[in-house]
Structures are given as structure tokens and as C-alpha cells.
Amino acid sequence: MSSTSRLVVEVDGVPLPDTQAIDIWTRFSEHMDATRGDLASFAKTEGWSSVHPGARPGVAVLVASRTAPQRPYGNAAALGGDADGPGVRPPRQPRAARPRRPTSAPRPERP
């Protein structure tokens, strides 16, 4: 990536020029302040099917697509590698239940 900006926008895998990316990030920030979590309407206003914010070392990234479906807002740390795609946290797995101590047994005394 030859970008010198700390704000990057990629549309279908192609990075946009820095000045264009900064303009899009400005609009994105204003939109998200006004309509928290509404990624789909921002994507639509930009002419995309989806947009997902994320982060890479030293840069903030908006990953947009003209064809990929929009997913709910998620964890930005997932950018760039998991099966769910950028900016989406995988569903939480339920925790295993701890075995319960029988209620008839007295608790051990502490020294």
C-alpha cells in the first residue's frame, strides 16, 4: 500500500486516493455520529452494497463493496482474515456450565 494517510478506503479491494479516502472518512464519521451503527444507509448514499470499518497497524480502513452484502456493525479487530470478513465479530460461544457443588455438603473452612 503506497498510501501515506492513516485513513484508507478500499472499494472491492482497490485503495482509493488519499484525498478521496479522507473525504469519505469525514462523511462516514458525520453519518455515524448522526445515525449510530447504520452502515447500510451510508453504503447506499455512497453507491455501495456494503461498508465495514476496520483497522490495520497504523491505519483506519473502510472496506466497501459494490456486491458484498451488508453485515451488522462488529469488532474492527477482525479485519483481514476471518471467514466472516472485515469488521465483524464472530458469534459468541456459550460458556460451559461450571459443575455445581451439592447443597448438602458443608463448605470447607478456610485457614
Secondary structure, DSSP 8 states (H G I E B T S, - for coil): ----SSEEEEETTEE--HHHHHHHHHHHHHHHHHSTT-HHHHHHHHT-SEEEEEEETTEEEEEEESSS-------GGGTTTSTT-TT---------------TTS------
